[in-house]
Amino acid sequence: MKKNFIISVNNTEDVNNVAKKLRDLGCKIDTISSFSGIITGSTELLLKELEIEGVKYVEEEREVKEM
């Protein structure tokens, strides 16, 4: 099952290198924010498998619903 993710990188200068590594793992990258060091995308992998070198944290992207 495909999961959407949000990744924060340790060093904003490495955000494009981390995104390339994630693509090489088979992830679909939706957005890369060089300023904030955030990458969003989707994957069939376990989110734990995305904790590669340069990644600060990984979390599943959730939809925020209006109350």
C-alpha positions in Angstrom: 0.0 0.0 0.0 1.3 3.4 -1.0 2.0 5.8 1.9 2.6 9.6 1.6 5.5 10.9 3.7 7.2 14.0 4.9 10.9 14.0 5.5 13.1 16.6 7.2 16.8 16.5 6.4 19.7 17.2 8.8 21.3 19.8 6.5 19.3 21.9 4.1 22.3 21.9 1.7 21.9 18.1 1.3 18.1 18.1 0.5 18.6 17.4 -3.3 21.1 14.6 -2.6 18.7 13.0 -0.1 15.8 13.3 -2.6 17.9 11.6 -5.3 18.7 8.7 -2.9 15.0 8.4 -2.1 14.2 8.2 -5.8 16.8 5.5 -6.2 14.9 3.5 -3.5 11.8 3.8 -5.7 10.1 6.7 -3.9 8.0 9.2 -5.9 9.1 12.7 -4.8 6.4 15.4 -5.0 8.1 18.5 -3.5 11.5 19.5 -2.4 11.9 22.6 -0.2 15.5 23.6 -0.3 14.9 26.5 2.2 13.3 24.4 4.9 14.9 21.0 4.1 11.5 19.2 3.7 10.8 16.5 1.1 7.3 15.1 0.5 6.4 12.1 -1.6 5.0 8.6 -1.6 6.4 5.1 -1.4 5.5 1.4 -1.1 8.3 0.9 1.4 8.0 0.9 5.1 8.7 4.5 6.4 11.5 3.0 8.6 13.3 2.1 5.3 13.5 5.8 4.4 15.6 6.7 7.4 18.7 6.9 5.3 21.9 9.0 5.8 21.0 12.7 5.9 17.4 12.2 7.1 16.5 13.8 10.4 13.0 12.3 10.7 10.3 10.6 8.6 6.6 10.8 9.3 3.5 9.7 7.4 1.7 12.6 5.8 -1.9 12.9 7.1 -4.8 14.7 5.8 -6.1 17.5 8.0 -9.9 17.7 8.0 -12.1 20.6 8.8 -14.1 20.2 12.0 
